[in-house]
Amino acid sequence: MLHLFFIINPSSGKGNHSINEETIKTYFDTKKYKINVSYSKYPKHAILLTEEAIKLNPDVIIACGGDGTINEVANRLVNTSIKLGIIPIGSGNGLASNLNIPKNSLEALQIIENNRTTTIDVGKINDTYFFSNMGLGIDAEIIERYQNSGKRNLMSYVKASINRSLWYEPKVFNYSIGNHKLKESLLFLFISNSNEMGYNISLTPNASLSDGYLDLLTVPKLNFFNKLYFGIAVIINKIHTFKKAKHHLIKEMNVDIENTSNCVAQIDGEYHILNTNRISISILERSLNIIIP
Ligand SMILES: Nc1ncnc2c1ncn2[C@@H]1O[C@H](COP(=O)(O)OP(=O)(O)OP(=O)(O)O)[C@@H](O)[C@H]1O
């Protein structure tokens, strides 16, 4: 009997989704499946719920939510034999989109039922994991404003981006790629495991979840017109035409940001204060089992 443990974030997206204990228990034949369902009640609660779920040793833990909920659940599943399932009911749903998991909940449940599995790479920033992407610099400040807006949709994200880009002062980043040490004033530094940020937008369209590399994008200090060009290139998915953005494939890197004691980061679309200005980033190849279509 396959044991499926569902963790639902009822606030994901605009909260208007149809996934709940009843729909799940109606969908799965409870003679063939052991089903548990729990709901996160506050930010980060899904981490505790996953730890509780792991004690029951289920076959699959299914994150029902967006990239933030997936991050909380999957953080505890790295290097375990328990598979991650995804029912994408978030706003951006970047990782699910990269994996071609449909937003229709019944179709997504069918993918869990089919139980086809692969392994994907996982990114690590200091002592936490990321599965989709992370960013330093203005990227983190945009996410803070987006979260505080209380509205999780593409328009709020665009508004937060415009607002932050008006006043943001680029910081000096010291970082190294291989033996190459760099010191640059950057608008942001973005690292992605997946080829989509959410809302069908991508800064790293060629990124792969299983190539053993993270895709690094650095964007230097820009004047007003270059910021405008960059913004439009991102929205129309033509980032490759913006030559000031530099792209590299990396396995690991260290970054420190000058004159900052508490560096802030965007990790899988959520705002984090890192309590340090020294940041280590690395990849754990093929270390998460995940159910895919
Ligand atoms: N009951 C709850 N009330 C409020 N926030 C919650 C609750 N449960 C979880 N959260 C928090 O909600 C945040 C956002 O969740 P999630 O990422 O699933 O949705 P989303 O932001 O709409 O989707 P996406 O990240 O794909 O854009 C997470 O940081 C999570 O910790």
The ligand as an ORCA input file, in Angstrom:
! r2SCAN-3c Opt
* xyz 0 1
  N      -1.711     29.368      6.650
  C      -0.816     30.231      6.157
  N      -1.058     31.579      6.215
  C      -0.180     32.467      5.692
  N       0.998     32.125      5.096
  C       1.274     30.812      5.004
  C       0.397     29.801      5.526
  N       0.954     28.588      5.292
  C       2.130     28.827      4.659
  N       2.331     30.150      4.481
  C       3.444     30.840      3.776
  O       2.973     31.280      2.502
  C       4.124     31.621      1.720
  C       3.825     31.539      0.245
  O       3.477     30.247     -0.105
  P       3.589     29.653     -1.585
  O       4.932     29.878     -2.146
  O       3.091     28.274     -1.514
  O       2.528     30.483     -2.436
  P       2.715     31.595     -3.512
  O       3.698     32.617     -3.049
  O       1.341     32.043     -3.834
  O       3.300     30.826     -4.795
  P       4.705     31.036     -5.604
  O       5.814     30.966     -4.584
  O       4.765     29.909     -6.587
  O       4.591     32.380     -6.249
  C       5.230     30.697      2.206
  O       6.302     31.491      2.644
  C       4.607     29.969      3.420
  O       5.507     29.896      4.510
*
